Amino acid sequence: MLHILNKPPYSEAAQQMLSTASAGDSVLLIEDAVQAVLHSDWQGWRAVGEQIFLLKEDAASRGLLFLAATIGAKVVDMDGFVALTEHNTNIISWY
């Protein structure tokens, strides 16, 4: 399952998403959700970890692309976004 989150990491939407995400799920952080790279203590890094992706364009527009690379966050461009949606049969958007 792919979870697409556009709200900041400590928002109600993010908390709801984390309560439903399970092992093997992927999370794509878009828009304000890319701010998660500013919070190393965010629960999502532990809960989902390796399957969290940031949308490159949104991270770049917020000046977070360098930080994302520094912490080793996985970054995908629009083609990567499309690939994630093609790879996952179930998609939930958290807005």
ROTI-510342 format. One record per residue (C-alpha): x, y, z. Coordinates in Angstrom, 3 decimals. Layout:
[rec [X,Y,Z]],
...
% end
This chain:
[rec [0.000,0.000,0.000]],
[rec [1.170,3.525,-0.771]],
[rec [0.348,6.318,1.672]],
[rec [0.655,9.845,0.277]],
[rec [0.934,12.515,2.968]],
[rec [0.862,16.249,2.306]],
[rec [0.561,17.573,5.884]],
[rec [3.438,18.339,8.302]],
[rec [4.858,15.379,10.237]],
[rec [3.138,16.201,13.538]],
[rec [-0.288,16.925,12.048]],
[rec [-3.411,14.909,12.773]],
[rec [-3.313,13.505,9.225]],
[rec [0.261,12.283,9.761]],
[rec [-0.681,10.627,13.048]],
[rec [-3.664,8.905,11.436]],
[rec [-1.496,7.727,8.567]],
[rec [1.079,6.272,10.933]],
[rec [-1.610,4.461,12.906]],
[rec [-2.735,2.630,9.766]],
[rec [0.602,2.059,7.993]],
[rec [1.954,-1.448,8.328]],
[rec [5.106,-3.356,7.446]],
[rec [5.710,-3.379,3.729]],
[rec [3.788,-0.156,3.097]],
[rec [5.425,2.800,1.369]],
[rec [4.968,6.451,2.303]],
[rec [5.422,9.359,-0.085]],
[rec [5.857,12.733,1.588]],
[rec [4.733,15.634,-0.579]],
[rec [4.116,19.352,-0.075]],
[rec [4.433,20.269,3.661]],
[rec [5.075,16.659,4.668]],
[rec [8.655,16.907,3.370]],
[rec [9.339,18.940,6.534]],
[rec [9.793,15.562,8.219]],
[rec [13.498,15.777,7.315]],
[rec [13.731,18.554,9.917]],
[rec [12.550,16.160,12.634]],
[rec [14.847,13.186,13.160]],
[rec [12.667,12.134,16.090]],
[rec [9.502,11.847,13.961]],
[rec [7.821,8.528,14.637]],
[rec [7.489,7.820,10.903]],
[rec [11.224,7.265,10.487]],
[rec [11.025,4.382,12.981]],
[rec [7.607,3.069,11.951]],
[rec [8.092,2.965,8.187]],
[rec [11.798,3.792,7.797]],
[rec [13.252,2.587,4.523]],
[rec [9.966,2.894,2.667]],
[rec [9.596,6.657,3.126]],
[rec [10.132,8.757,0.022]],
[rec [10.198,12.542,-0.426]],
[rec [9.047,14.255,-3.577]],
[rec [12.129,15.996,-4.965]],
[rec [10.326,19.058,-6.306]],
[rec [8.643,19.772,-2.953]],
[rec [11.839,19.241,-0.954]],
[rec [13.740,21.527,-3.339]],
[rec [11.114,24.271,-3.206]],
[rec [11.377,24.308,0.593]],
[rec [15.177,24.294,0.648]],
[rec [15.300,20.793,2.146]],
[rec [16.898,18.811,-0.660]],
[rec [20.436,19.064,0.729]],
[rec [19.278,18.075,4.211]],
[rec [17.347,15.129,2.775]],
[rec [20.525,13.922,1.067]],
[rec [22.543,14.487,4.241]],
[rec [20.291,12.249,6.340]],
[rec [19.987,9.664,3.587]],
[rec [16.290,10.149,2.881]],
[rec [15.042,8.592,-0.323]],
[rec [14.042,11.250,-2.828]],
[rec [11.957,10.626,-5.938]],
[rec [11.080,12.911,-8.813]],
[rec [7.731,12.952,-10.614]],
[rec [8.677,9.844,-12.588]],
[rec [9.432,8.120,-9.287]],
[rec [6.054,9.258,-7.963]],
[rec [4.379,7.629,-10.950]],
[rec [6.447,4.463,-10.472]],
[rec [5.360,4.240,-6.821]],
[rec [1.710,4.517,-7.823]],
[rec [2.164,1.850,-10.491]],
[rec [3.893,-0.481,-8.032]],
[rec [1.159,-0.206,-5.381]],
[rec [-2.357,-1.398,-6.103]],
[rec [-3.799,0.382,-3.057]],
[rec [-3.171,4.084,-2.494]],
[rec [-4.400,6.277,0.343]],
[rec [-3.965,10.057,0.334]],
[rec [-3.781,11.798,3.695]],
[rec [-4.813,15.467,3.405]],
% end
